[in-house]
Amino acid sequence: MNKFIMAGLINMMGLSAFAQQALPVPAAIQQAYTKGTRNVNGGPGAKYWQNTADYDLKVNFDPVSRMLKGTVAVVYKNQSPDTLKELWFKLYPNLYKKGVPRISKIAEKDQGDGMQISAMEVNGKTISSDAIVIDGTNMHTTISSLAPGATAKLTITYQYELNKGSHTRTGQVDDGAYFIAYFFPRIAVYDDVDGWNKYPYLGEAEFYNDFCNFKAAVTVPGDYVLWATGDLKNTKSVFSPAIAEKIALAEKVDSVVNVITPADLAAQRITTKQDLNTWKFEAEKVTDFVFALSNHYLWKSSSLVVDPKTNRRTRVDAVFNADHKDYYEVIDFARKTVESMSYQFPKWPFPYAHETVFDGLDQMEYPMMVNDNPTGKRQDGITLTDHEIFHTMFPFYMGINETKYGWMDEGWATIGEWLISPMIDPDVVDEYGVSATAISSGSGNDTPIMTFTTDLKGAGTFTNTYPKPGLGYLFVKDYLGDEVFTKALHHYIEQWHGKHPMPFDFFYSMNEGSGKNLDWFWKRWFFDGGVNDLGLLSADKTAEGYAVRVENKSGRPMPVDLNLYFTDGSTDKLHQTIGVWENGEKVITIPLTTAKKLKRILLGSTYVPDKFDNNNFLNIK
């Protein structure tokens, strides 16, 4: 970019020229700045755009054969400045197709024919099977030119057999329970940075979808209850009057309502008495649509005010197998998570009308839905529940490209888990991933967080995606203080919810929102490598007390926590934020004002991933 233009932009946002030069901005992002689709202050540019679509899904699912047959009608809106001559689709069920490349382990008995496309029309024109190219989980076809601002109308008829085993985020849970995700062909994201999202789904790296509107009509046997993304539009047509009344009650009260009880199941008085029921749902501006069903699950429900300005309520559900005793408390964990998110962290009103935790075989999030396995320990139930529900904000309210930047959503769910779990139970100390971050730092797979998720290997697949970015967010929160951090985070959310933020949008938006240039930290924690190792060098007596010298053997800034033990038996703590390393110091001196005599110092705390502890203590003579 022309340096005079850059200077003008920087003057407008009140940051020094070094702020934007500190981070290595790739060419594709620089081009976005030049085109005006993104702004160097971290916000959407004046020419920002994103495509969208309206989906009308009609599905028949047979639980006995596990055959899903559907027709999807799509109205796709090209809001880009480009003329599109092809359309790319995602066929996620093809993860289970024989011969498809994958990272997830799929048993041979669970591999089948994948999603079969029996018909496709675009703007009334039949697309021949020869013109449809299916490559693993990707599908594409050429089309007549779709000009900027134009709309394409598509109809696709398809079917596939839902997996019974090898449960990877979707499939049969037990005899009479199913969690069904990624069940329809959907148009891939076409964005201003990469164009078409052509990354195949291999079962590990997650998803990147446009914000779309969905209507769904799902037909299943009459004894099944169905939960889904979106609002149920025909409650009284599918539920018995008694159950419909309890659902309506749950949407109004803070207490827990037992919507489906063992007695209801025994009396078979839950759904209307029909051989088949068609469940109709609608959802607006969401990135995905999923559904789950069961003929034997219990249902606990409650609601709470998530936005006191409007008194808007969110209904929270837990639906589960009665044999899974840990699940009886999940409604409490889920409700407290939604409350904590709305009022404490990130202190943003929960954005959706309901959230359902479904007793499944995975640990996976979807818009308004969670697929969570039962757990053996209460703490695991707490941390799993709040982690997955926290994903409501990232990546669903914020349209994160998880495929490339898993850390932009999993890191937030991790810090959310760390902070919210003690709000649910004060005895919980959640150290998820901290020791793994310490141990793996500096190893061959300890690549920078900014490494594409698809390129991660070994331990880095976990640490780069979950705890390392989570720690980065936690350190910045500590450095800025709660008030300024919340202000900065809200600035980022306000600018990018319902859109597709990239990493530099996040970094620069947080800079602007906080009023501080944090590039020195973003660069060293998210772009650089090195061993995480802090060490105590000395504690020298001074007139005021002591001067404690601490060494940072890598460039990664971490908080300094001194645990102080005095000869009189008393103890104290001294905390320093990452700010002590802001100017690139390798050794700092921390003044300790005290009249007491020091006996010993221990360096470290729960959320500081220090690889070596042999230099973390000093005995004072």
GULOLO-747317 format. One line per field, with one value per residue (C-alpha): residue in three letters; residue number from 1; y, z, x. Coordinates in Angstrom, 3 decimals. Layout:
N
res = c(ALA,...)
n = c(NUM,...)
py = c(Y,...)
pz = c(Z,...)
px = c(X,...)
//
This chain:
621
res = c(MET,ASN,LYS,PHE,ILE,MET,ALA,GLY,LEU,ILE,ASN,MET,MET,GLY,LEU,SER,ALA,PHE,ALA,GLN,GLN,ALA,LEU,PRO,VAL,PRO,ALA,ALA,ILE,GLN,GLN,ALA,TYR,THR,LYS,GLY,THR,ARG,ASN,VAL,ASN,GLY,GLY,PRO,GLY,ALA,LYS,TYR,TRP,GLN,ASN,THR,ALA,ASP,TYR,ASP,LEU,LYS,VAL,ASN,PHE,ASP,PRO,VAL,SER,ARG,MET,LEU,LYS,GLY,THR,VAL,ALA,VAL,VAL,TYR,LYS,ASN,GLN,SER,PRO,ASP,THR,LEU,LYS,GLU,LEU,TRP,PHE,LYS,LEU,TYR,PRO,ASN,LEU,TYR,LYS,LYS,GLY,VAL,PRO,ARG,ILE,SER,LYS,ILE,ALA,GLU,LYS,ASP,GLN,GLY,ASP,GLY,MET,GLN,ILE,SER,ALA,MET,GLU,VAL,ASN,GLY,LYS,THR,ILE,SER,SER,ASP,ALA,ILE,VAL,ILE,ASP,GLY,THR,ASN,MET,HIS,THR,THR,ILE,SER,SER,LEU,ALA,PRO,GLY,ALA,THR,ALA,LYS,LEU,THR,ILE,THR,TYR,GLN,TYR,GLU,LEU,ASN,LYS,GLY,SER,HIS,THR,ARG,THR,GLY,GLN,VAL,ASP,ASP,GLY,ALA,TYR,PHE,ILE,ALA,TYR,PHE,PHE,PRO,ARG,ILE,ALA,VAL,TYR,ASP,ASP,VAL,ASP,GLY,TRP,ASN,LYS,TYR,PRO,TYR,LEU,GLY,GLU,ALA,GLU,PHE,TYR,ASN,ASP,PHE,CYS,ASN,PHE,LYS,ALA,ALA,VAL,THR,VAL,PRO,GLY,ASP,TYR,VAL,LEU,TRP,ALA,THR,GLY,ASP,LEU,LYS,ASN,THR,LYS,SER,VAL,PHE,SER,PRO,ALA,ILE,ALA,GLU,LYS,ILE,ALA,LEU,ALA,GLU,LYS,VAL,ASP,SER,VAL,VAL,ASN,VAL,ILE,THR,PRO,ALA,ASP,LEU,ALA,ALA,GLN,ARG,ILE,THR,THR,LYS,GLN,ASP,LEU,ASN,THR,TRP,LYS,PHE,GLU,ALA,GLU,LYS,VAL,THR,ASP,PHE,VAL,PHE,ALA,LEU,SER,ASN,HIS,TYR,LEU,TRP,LYS,SER,SER,SER,LEU,VAL,VAL,ASP,PRO,LYS,THR,ASN,ARG,ARG,THR,ARG,VAL,ASP,ALA,VAL,PHE,ASN,ALA,ASP,HIS,LYS,ASP,TYR,TYR,GLU,VAL,ILE,ASP,PHE,ALA,ARG,LYS,THR,VAL,GLU,SER,MET,SER,TYR,GLN,PHE,PRO,LYS,TRP,PRO,PHE,PRO,TYR,ALA,HIS,GLU,THR,VAL,PHE,ASP,GLY,LEU,ASP,GLN,MET,GLU,TYR,PRO,MET,MET,VAL,ASN,ASP,ASN,PRO,THR,GLY,LYS,ARG,GLN,ASP,GLY,ILE,THR,LEU,THR,ASP,HIS,GLU,ILE,PHE,HIS,THR,MET,PHE,PRO,PHE,TYR,MET,GLY,ILE,ASN,GLU,THR,LYS,TYR,GLY,TRP,MET,ASP,GLU,GLY,TRP,ALA,THR,ILE,GLY,GLU,TRP,LEU,ILE,SER,PRO,MET,ILE,ASP,PRO,ASP,VAL,VAL,ASP,GLU,TYR,GLY,VAL,SER,ALA,THR,ALA,ILE,SER,SER,GLY,SER,GLY,ASN,ASP,THR,PRO,ILE,MET,THR,PHE,THR,THR,ASP,LEU,LYS,GLY,ALA,GLY,THR,PHE,THR,ASN,THR,TYR,PRO,LYS,PRO,GLY,LEU,GLY,TYR,LEU,PHE,VAL,LYS,ASP,TYR,LEU,GLY,ASP,GLU,VAL,PHE,THR,LYS,ALA,LEU,HIS,HIS,TYR,ILE,GLU,GLN,TRP,HIS,GLY,LYS,HIS,PRO,MET,PRO,PHE,ASP,PHE,PHE,TYR,SER,MET,ASN,GLU,GLY,SER,GLY,LYS,ASN,LEU,ASP,TRP,PHE,TRP,LYS,ARG,TRP,PHE,PHE,ASP,GLY,GLY,VAL,ASN,ASP,LEU,GLY,LEU,LEU,SER,ALA,ASP,LYS,THR,ALA,GLU,GLY,TYR,ALA,VAL,ARG,VAL,GLU,ASN,LYS,SER,GLY,ARG,PRO,MET,PRO,VAL,ASP,LEU,ASN,LEU,TYR,PHE,THR,ASP,GLY,SER,THR,ASP,LYS,LEU,HIS,GLN,THR,ILE,GLY,VAL,TRP,GLU,ASN,GLY,GLU,LYS,VAL,ILE,THR,ILE,PRO,LEU,THR,THR,ALA,LYS,LYS,LEU,LYS,ARG,ILE,LEU,LEU,GLY,SER,THR,TYR,VAL,PRO,ASP,LYS,PHE,ASP,ASN,ASN,ASN,PHE,LEU,ASN,ILE,LYS)
n = c(1,2,3,4,5,6,7,8,9,10,11,12,13,14,15,16,17,18,19,20,21,22,23,24,25,26,27,28,29,30,31,32,33,34,35,36,37,38,39,40,41,42,43,44,45,46,47,48,49,50,51,52,53,54,55,56,57,58,59,60,61,62,63,64,65,66,67,68,69,70,71,72,73,74,75,76,77,78,79,80,81,82,83,84,85,86,87,88,89,90,91,92,93,94,95,96,97,98,99,100,101,102,103,104,105,106,107,108,109,110,111,112,113,114,115,116,117,118,119,120,121,122,123,124,125,126,127,128,129,130,131,132,133,134,135,136,137,138,139,140,141,142,143,144,145,146,147,148,149,150,151,152,153,154,155,156,157,158,159,160,161,162,163,164,165,166,167,168,169,170,171,172,173,174,175,176,177,178,179,180,181,182,183,184,185,186,187,188,189,190,191,192,193,194,195,196,197,198,199,200,201,202,203,204,205,206,207,208,209,210,211,212,213,214,215,216,217,218,219,220,221,222,223,224,225,226,227,228,229,230,231,232,233,234,235,236,237,238,239,240,241,242,243,244,245,246,247,248,249,250,251,252,253,254,255,256,257,258,259,260,261,262,263,264,265,266,267,268,269,270,271,272,273,274,275,276,277,278,279,280,281,282,283,284,285,286,287,288,289,290,291,292,293,294,295,296,297,298,299,300,301,302,303,304,305,306,307,308,309,310,311,312,313,314,315,316,317,318,319,320,321,322,323,324,325,326,327,328,329,330,331,332,333,334,335,336,337,338,339,340,341,342,343,344,345,346,347,348,349,350,351,352,353,354,355,356,357,358,359,360,361,362,363,364,365,366,367,368,369,370,371,372,373,374,375,376,377,378,379,380,381,382,383,384,385,386,387,388,389,390,391,392,393,394,395,396,397,398,399,400,401,402,403,404,405,406,407,408,409,410,411,412,413,414,415,416,417,418,419,420,421,422,423,424,425,426,427,428,429,430,431,432,433,434,435,436,437,438,439,440,441,442,443,444,445,446,447,448,449,450,451,452,453,454,455,456,457,458,459,460,461,462,463,464,465,466,467,468,469,470,471,472,473,474,475,476,477,478,479,480,481,482,483,484,485,486,487,488,489,490,491,492,493,494,495,496,497,498,499,500,501,502,503,504,505,506,507,508,509,510,511,512,513,514,515,516,517,518,519,520,521,522,523,524,525,526,527,528,529,530,531,532,533,534,535,536,537,538,539,540,541,542,543,544,545,546,547,548,549,550,551,552,553,554,555,556,557,558,559,560,561,562,563,564,565,566,567,568,569,570,571,572,573,574,575,576,577,578,579,580,581,582,583,584,585,586,587,588,589,590,591,592,593,594,595,596,597,598,599,600,601,602,603,604,605,606,607,608,609,610,611,612,613,614,615,616,617,618,619,620,621)
py = c(0.000,3.553,4.820,8.147,6.359,4.121,7.128,8.751,5.614,5.252,8.881,8.292,5.350,7.004,4.406,4.791,3.536,0.804,-0.709,-2.152,-2.842,-5.050,-7.955,-9.861,-9.222,-11.734,-10.595,-11.719,-9.518,-6.584,-6.938,-6.867,-3.560,-2.219,-3.319,-1.823,-5.037,-4.916,-2.049,-1.690,-0.649,-4.147,-3.423,-4.406,-2.126,0.162,-2.429,-5.498,-8.175,-11.749,-14.123,-15.726,-18.143,-19.233,-22.994,-24.912,-28.435,-31.320,-34.522,-38.000,-40.061,-43.739,-44.721,-48.433,-48.296,-45.028,-43.839,-40.092,-38.813,-35.136,-32.300,-28.939,-25.814,-22.978,-19.339,-18.295,-14.596,-13.459,-10.303,-10.317,-8.015,-11.090,-12.990,-16.626,-19.277,-22.275,-23.302,-25.287,-27.413,-29.296,-32.921,-33.568,-37.062,-38.233,-38.503,-41.983,-42.806,-45.645,-44.495,-40.881,-39.296,-38.701,-38.170,-39.511,-43.276,-44.722,-48.464,-50.317,-51.516,-47.879,-46.877,-46.768,-45.059,-41.564,-38.910,-39.781,-36.857,-38.036,-34.677,-31.081,-28.021,-24.504,-21.775,-24.409,-26.070,-29.699,-30.291,-33.625,-36.057,-35.724,-32.026,-32.676,-33.299,-34.970,-35.158,-36.480,-34.005,-31.337,-31.039,-28.462,-27.720,-25.020,-22.694,-19.887,-16.689,-15.460,-11.713,-9.514,-8.951,-11.812,-14.795,-18.477,-20.911,-24.501,-27.734,-30.849,-34.279,-36.641,-39.476,-41.226,-43.783,-42.336,-43.985,-46.383,-46.478,-44.470,-41.512,-38.370,-35.470,-37.169,-40.551,-43.068,-42.736,-45.829,-47.789,-44.920,-41.870,-40.057,-36.847,-35.760,-33.008,-31.945,-33.793,-31.715,-30.418,-26.831,-24.158,-23.477,-20.070,-17.691,-14.817,-11.745,-13.367,-16.876,-17.041,-20.497,-22.546,-25.666,-27.275,-30.840,-32.005,-34.766,-35.264,-33.218,-29.525,-28.040,-25.855,-22.563,-21.670,-18.611,-17.006,-18.245,-18.576,-22.066,-23.635,-27.332,-29.953,-33.234,-36.301,-39.122,-41.888,-40.585,-41.838,-39.758,-36.287,-34.007,-31.089,-28.795,-25.496,-22.796,-22.365,-25.115,-23.698,-26.462,-27.372,-28.154,-30.364,-32.702,-32.653,-33.718,-30.768,-31.589,-31.555,-28.402,-26.665,-27.654,-26.322,-23.027,-22.889,-23.550,-20.551,-18.280,-19.481,-19.618,-22.971,-26.326,-27.917,-31.686,-31.596,-35.334,-37.579,-41.359,-41.412,-39.614,-42.155,-45.083,-43.700,-42.872,-39.485,-37.247,-36.768,-36.695,-40.150,-40.368,-42.851,-40.030,-36.492,-33.660,-31.246,-27.714,-25.420,-22.012,-20.235,-16.918,-15.817,-18.951,-20.792,-24.305,-26.392,-29.738,-31.938,-34.791,-37.231,-39.881,-42.038,-42.566,-39.443,-37.367,-33.608,-30.964,-27.307,-23.853,-20.277,-17.023,-13.376,-12.898,-9.270,-7.087,-4.174,-6.057,-8.849,-11.336,-14.902,-17.954,-21.459,-24.024,-27.759,-30.971,-34.103,-37.404,-41.111,-41.786,-44.261,-41.487,-40.166,-37.400,-35.798,-34.924,-31.942,-30.838,-28.553,-26.635,-26.452,-25.304,-22.689,-21.278,-21.155,-19.125,-16.817,-16.391,-15.692,-13.044,-11.242,-12.037,-13.309,-12.233,-10.207,-10.250,-11.256,-14.861,-14.406,-17.247,-18.162,-21.618,-23.916,-27.706,-30.093,-33.530,-36.713,-38.020,-39.599,-36.578,-33.226,-30.924,-27.657,-26.419,-23.356,-23.728,-27.386,-29.376,-33.055,-34.106,-37.553,-38.496,-38.122,-40.047,-37.047,-34.031,-31.608,-33.103,-32.581,-28.929,-28.173,-30.054,-28.321,-24.780,-25.284,-26.428,-23.856,-21.080,-21.855,-20.079,-16.859,-18.301,-19.531,-19.164,-15.570,-14.633,-16.436,-17.852,-19.828,-22.771,-24.782,-22.442,-20.737,-23.162,-21.084,-18.215,-20.257,-23.065,-20.677,-18.657,-21.763,-22.724,-19.429,-19.530,-22.961,-21.789,-18.767,-20.099,-23.510,-21.930,-19.794,-23.033,-24.696,-22.601,-25.745,-26.351,-25.462,-26.125,-26.514,-27.845,-27.907,-25.801,-28.576,-29.808,-26.288,-26.197,-29.647,-29.307,-25.775,-25.613,-29.109,-29.925,-29.668,-26.451,-24.213,-20.654,-20.334,-18.633,-21.921,-22.992,-25.578,-27.888,-27.885,-28.733,-31.997,-33.958,-32.129,-28.828,-29.922,-29.612,-26.924,-24.466,-24.726,-24.765,-23.750,-21.596,-19.062,-19.366,-18.380,-15.514,-14.150,-14.676,-12.837,-9.867,-9.809,-9.713,-6.994,-4.708,-5.336,-6.593,-3.298,-2.398,-5.997,-6.261,-2.955,-4.210,-7.596,-5.964,-3.688,-6.767,-8.493,-5.400,-5.035,-8.659,-10.579,-12.053,-11.615,-13.426,-12.017,-13.128,-13.090,-9.586,-8.254,-9.611,-8.276,-4.766,-4.582,-5.407,-2.753,-0.110,-1.207,-1.138,2.029,0.155,-1.125,-4.811,-5.828,-6.481,-9.265,-10.572,-10.914,-12.767,-15.046,-15.819,-15.596,-16.545,-19.755,-20.748,-22.570,-21.247,-20.867,-18.303,-18.547,-16.890,-15.454,-13.740,-11.893,-9.117,-7.183,-3.504,-0.679,-1.176,-4.991,-7.051,-6.817,-10.043,-10.740,-12.923,-14.227,-14.999,-17.508,-17.139,-14.252,-15.334,-12.936,-14.624,-13.265,-13.447,-14.846,-14.875,-16.981,-15.527,-17.394,-15.455,-16.602,-15.689,-18.332,-15.882,-15.981,-13.531,-13.321,-10.791,-10.678,-8.952,-8.947,-9.579,-5.822,-6.328,-7.869,-5.254,-3.726,-7.057,-7.451,-10.790,-10.035,-7.856,-6.685,-6.711,-4.577,-6.189,-3.764,-5.544,-5.319,-9.101,-11.472,-13.700,-17.409,-18.767,-17.762,-20.014,-18.825,-19.836,-20.208,-22.334,-20.563,-19.972,-22.831,-22.945,-25.931,-26.188,-25.839,-26.424,-22.659,-21.675,-21.528,-19.629,-20.286,-16.992,-17.060)
pz = c(0.000,-0.744,2.385,2.305,2.175,5.016,7.056,6.592,7.648,10.728,11.699,11.487,13.856,16.267,16.136,15.285,11.956,13.799,14.890,11.505,10.426,13.465,12.193,9.000,6.975,4.096,0.540,0.471,3.471,2.033,-1.142,0.939,2.440,-1.039,-2.347,0.679,1.848,5.125,7.086,8.693,11.912,12.150,10.962,7.816,4.934,3.134,0.341,2.569,1.199,1.831,0.002,1.493,0.663,1.650,2.156,2.065,3.319,2.988,4.581,5.297,7.790,8.502,11.842,11.013,7.730,8.706,5.157,4.798,1.657,0.952,-1.420,-0.889,-2.670,-2.498,-3.468,-3.634,-3.675,-5.245,-3.327,-4.416,-7.104,-9.112,-11.842,-10.754,-13.446,-11.138,-7.830,-5.149,-2.599,0.599,0.872,4.452,4.742,2.186,5.058,5.348,1.634,0.615,-0.754,0.403,1.946,5.668,8.912,11.171,11.591,10.020,10.421,7.139,8.096,8.419,4.974,2.257,-0.945,0.496,-0.573,-3.873,-5.987,-8.056,-9.592,-9.756,-11.367,-11.585,-12.661,-14.085,-16.139,-15.421,-14.664,-16.106,-13.881,-16.205,-15.340,-11.598,-10.205,-6.783,-5.160,-1.623,0.433,-2.294,-5.280,-8.054,-11.347,-13.978,-14.393,-16.642,-15.441,-12.138,-12.190,-9.142,-7.395,-9.258,-7.732,-8.629,-7.797,-7.253,-6.461,-5.438,-4.689,-2.750,-0.248,1.978,4.757,8.179,9.905,12.751,14.179,13.828,15.246,14.093,15.093,13.563,13.444,15.400,19.174,20.259,19.226,19.076,19.246,16.396,16.001,12.369,11.208,7.799,6.197,3.068,0.140,0.865,-1.169,0.010,1.178,-1.482,0.311,-0.341,0.812,-0.663,-3.149,-2.950,0.170,-1.468,1.612,1.851,5.097,6.424,9.769,11.952,11.013,11.385,9.273,7.477,6.374,5.249,7.278,5.708,6.372,6.775,6.565,7.321,7.202,8.668,8.522,11.007,12.633,14.907,18.183,17.800,19.245,17.186,18.307,15.865,15.081,14.827,16.108,15.908,13.936,14.369,18.052,18.465,15.370,16.564,20.371,22.586,24.299,27.677,26.311,24.260,27.425,29.326,26.524,26.600,30.377,30.192,27.883,30.596,33.901,35.566,37.216,35.572,33.829,33.237,29.728,29.086,32.145,32.554,33.100,29.805,28.000,29.634,28.737,25.150,25.406,23.981,20.270,18.350,17.412,13.788,11.883,10.671,11.872,9.898,12.127,10.749,11.872,10.796,11.559,10.299,9.818,11.094,9.700,9.855,10.555,12.415,14.062,16.552,17.451,20.001,21.031,24.638,25.887,28.895,28.475,31.093,30.144,31.644,30.480,31.634,30.674,28.681,27.704,30.519,28.114,26.144,28.625,25.869,27.170,26.021,26.584,27.632,27.137,28.222,26.468,27.485,28.140,31.601,32.291,32.140,35.692,35.143,32.642,35.302,36.271,32.744,32.610,35.570,33.976,30.667,32.203,34.303,31.235,29.252,32.250,32.761,29.075,29.087,32.257,33.111,30.198,27.431,28.990,25.771,25.607,24.456,20.801,20.187,21.397,22.599,23.297,23.412,24.924,23.367,24.949,22.118,21.360,20.708,22.062,19.316,18.864,16.339,16.152,19.084,19.566,21.371,20.859,24.167,25.420,29.023,31.465,34.514,36.599,37.570,36.748,33.267,32.776,33.762,31.584,28.566,28.785,29.110,26.522,23.810,24.601,24.579,20.897,20.344,20.212,18.333,15.592,15.199,16.134,14.670,11.335,11.936,9.280,11.576,8.751,8.556,11.943,14.520,17.263,16.529,17.992,20.091,21.945,22.994,24.069,26.134,28.007,28.373,29.963,32.318,33.491,33.563,35.172,38.577,38.222,38.067,40.854,42.813,43.639,39.985,38.891,35.165,33.827,30.407,28.108,30.222,31.034,27.430,26.298,28.691,27.859,24.074,23.834,21.732,20.310,16.619,16.440,18.469,15.471,15.715,16.479,13.100,11.346,9.324,11.235,8.220,8.509,12.206,13.334,16.525,19.825,17.998,16.582,20.107,21.744,18.827,18.563,22.207,25.130,23.443,21.983,25.103,27.211,24.832,25.357,29.119,29.271,27.357,29.667,32.660,31.065,30.029,33.047,32.861,31.932,29.026,27.808,27.739,25.884,23.285,22.905,22.489,19.845,17.930,18.354,17.330,14.158,13.079,14.337,11.391,9.229,8.536,10.607,9.843,12.329,11.468,11.832,15.378,16.246,14.936,16.205,19.718,19.342,18.413,20.943,23.807,22.694,23.019,20.427,21.327,18.254,20.419,22.132,19.083,17.246,19.974,21.172,17.928,15.261,17.013,18.592,21.406,24.705,27.449,30.293,33.059,35.780,39.031,39.001,42.362,45.198,46.493,49.690,49.267,51.618,50.862,50.836,47.927,44.213,42.508,39.132,36.687,33.337,30.246,28.175,25.177,23.454,24.563,27.173,30.176,33.493,36.462,39.683,42.766,45.734,48.739,51.954,54.954,57.964,60.311,58.603,56.625,52.862,50.124,46.357,43.838,40.311,37.221,33.872,30.473,30.359,32.090,28.853,26.504,25.473,24.736,28.022,28.729,32.418,34.635,38.226,40.350,43.500,46.606,49.397,52.749,56.222,56.579,55.912,52.876,53.232,49.835,46.479,44.126,40.587,38.692,38.729,37.186,33.826,33.166,30.961,32.178,30.712,33.213,36.941,38.137,37.960,39.563,43.211,45.302,48.885,50.499,52.811)
px = c(0.000,1.167,2.928,1.065,-2.280,-1.125,-0.047,-3.419,-5.233,-3.078,-3.652,-7.395,-7.244,-4.834,-2.047,1.605,2.948,4.781,1.461,0.604,4.177,4.803,2.708,3.594,0.438,0.106,-0.511,-4.163,-5.001,-3.044,-5.102,-8.277,-7.111,-6.403,-9.806,-11.536,-13.193,-11.277,-9.830,-6.407,-8.138,-9.611,-13.132,-15.008,-14.087,-16.490,-16.667,-16.959,-19.300,-20.298,-22.571,-25.659,-28.447,-31.930,-32.252,-35.525,-34.812,-37.238,-35.964,-37.291,-35.286,-35.920,-34.328,-34.458,-32.528,-30.778,-31.515,-31.874,-33.562,-33.851,-34.457,-32.816,-33.988,-31.481,-31.694,-28.039,-27.228,-23.959,-23.176,-19.535,-18.103,-17.113,-18.942,-19.156,-18.859,-18.898,-20.407,-18.609,-20.464,-19.698,-20.833,-19.743,-21.339,-18.790,-16.341,-17.887,-17.594,-15.311,-11.976,-12.266,-9.141,-9.638,-7.779,-10.540,-10.543,-13.675,-14.182,-14.507,-17.991,-19.100,-17.859,-20.484,-21.514,-21.582,-24.066,-25.685,-26.921,-29.858,-30.836,-29.650,-31.171,-29.763,-32.191,-34.512,-31.779,-30.956,-27.294,-26.216,-24.352,-21.356,-21.133,-21.090,-17.604,-17.487,-14.062,-14.268,-16.285,-16.164,-18.479,-18.459,-20.119,-19.891,-22.870,-23.962,-22.353,-23.768,-23.190,-22.592,-25.913,-27.591,-29.393,-29.218,-32.016,-30.964,-32.736,-30.805,-32.250,-30.011,-29.777,-27.256,-27.115,-26.322,-23.387,-24.163,-20.635,-17.401,-19.303,-17.511,-19.779,-22.815,-24.514,-26.559,-26.204,-28.146,-31.224,-33.678,-31.396,-29.594,-27.639,-27.726,-25.390,-24.025,-26.925,-27.486,-25.417,-24.528,-22.814,-19.279,-18.111,-16.880,-15.107,-12.982,-9.721,-9.567,-12.427,-14.017,-13.337,-11.946,-10.419,-11.768,-13.327,-11.077,-12.787,-10.448,-10.288,-13.727,-15.982,-16.501,-20.013,-21.936,-24.712,-27.934,-31.642,-33.096,-36.513,-36.585,-39.339,-38.087,-40.331,-39.701,-41.778,-44.498,-43.037,-39.853,-39.224,-37.032,-34.817,-33.047,-31.418,-34.070,-37.606,-40.195,-43.129,-45.705,-45.447,-49.130,-49.171,-46.433,-46.687,-49.540,-51.300,-49.724,-46.164,-46.811,-48.022,-44.883,-42.653,-44.547,-44.144,-40.405,-40.010,-41.467,-39.991,-36.592,-37.275,-36.592,-39.574,-39.582,-40.998,-40.654,-40.651,-40.342,-44.093,-44.677,-42.512,-44.270,-47.716,-46.627,-48.336,-45.631,-46.252,-49.496,-50.728,-49.639,-47.498,-45.272,-44.727,-43.177,-41.314,-40.992,-38.190,-36.946,-33.677,-32.374,-28.777,-27.080,-24.092,-25.517,-28.612,-28.673,-31.256,-31.414,-34.148,-35.012,-37.961,-36.814,-35.007,-35.999,-36.234,-35.503,-35.984,-35.694,-35.262,-33.762,-33.583,-30.377,-30.948,-32.349,-32.798,-35.451,-36.294,-35.520,-35.318,-33.358,-34.724,-32.135,-32.742,-31.068,-32.336,-30.834,-30.939,-32.412,-29.584,-26.968,-27.150,-24.608,-26.985,-29.572,-27.408,-26.571,-29.613,-28.148,-24.692,-26.157,-28.428,-25.585,-23.348,-25.876,-26.318,-22.564,-21.996,-24.720,-23.690,-20.063,-17.971,-18.016,-20.857,-22.880,-26.569,-26.849,-27.764,-30.235,-33.720,-32.743,-29.816,-30.196,-27.643,-28.218,-26.892,-24.731,-21.379,-19.217,-18.096,-19.256,-21.098,-23.646,-25.902,-28.340,-27.335,-24.642,-23.778,-22.162,-21.273,-22.071,-19.181,-18.030,-17.008,-19.086,-16.258,-15.953,-19.683,-19.323,-16.321,-17.683,-21.061,-19.745,-16.997,-19.389,-22.080,-19.473,-18.964,-22.281,-20.251,-17.247,-17.687,-21.479,-22.252,-18.870,-18.487,-15.008,-13.160,-12.445,-10.899,-7.911,-7.991,-9.330,-7.711,-10.107,-12.961,-11.472,-9.178,-12.228,-14.136,-11.087,-10.836,-14.622,-14.304,-11.542,-13.521,-17.095,-16.472,-15.657,-18.790,-20.788,-18.804,-16.256,-14.259,-13.403,-9.878,-9.814,-6.277,-7.313,-4.302,-1.917,0.550,0.454,1.362,4.300,5.624,5.358,6.763,9.888,9.334,9.192,5.405,5.236,4.639,3.288,-0.421,-0.843,-0.022,-3.049,-5.060,-4.870,-1.057,-0.802,0.771,1.240,0.835,0.516,-2.839,-4.228,-2.107,-2.167,-5.923,-7.040,-4.786,-2.136,-4.582,-6.742,-3.740,-3.029,-6.542,-6.238,-2.919,-4.339,-7.362,-5.028,-2.877,-5.743,-7.937,-11.492,-13.119,-10.836,-10.636,-14.426,-14.628,-12.130,-13.808,-17.214,-15.738,-14.589,-17.961,-19.922,-17.886,-17.845,-20.855,-22.715,-19.607,-16.327,-13.423,-9.881,-6.954,-5.755,-9.287,-9.228,-5.769,-6.363,-9.936,-8.725,-6.019,-8.540,-11.128,-8.643,-6.878,-3.561,-1.157,-0.898,1.098,4.155,2.191,0.299,3.606,5.463,2.632,0.781,3.517,6.764,8.013,10.323,10.394,8.132,10.582,10.667,13.282,14.311,17.838,18.209,16.529,18.780,18.136,17.291,16.409,12.712,12.768,14.032,14.787,13.732,15.294,13.338,14.568,12.480,14.417,12.120,10.424,6.948,5.580,3.971,2.717,5.071,3.623,5.829,4.759,6.562,7.393,8.735,10.728,7.854,5.682,3.542,3.065,2.181,1.842,3.102,1.681,3.026,1.196,2.768,3.394,6.750,8.056,6.568,9.886,11.538,13.388,15.014,15.570,13.402,13.766,10.630,10.749,9.250,8.459,8.437,9.929,9.806,12.660,12.236,12.810,11.813,10.297,8.363,7.664,4.538,0.748,-2.011,-2.215,1.496,2.806,6.416,8.271,11.116,10.558,14.120,14.719,11.418,12.503,15.000,15.998,17.001,19.990)
//
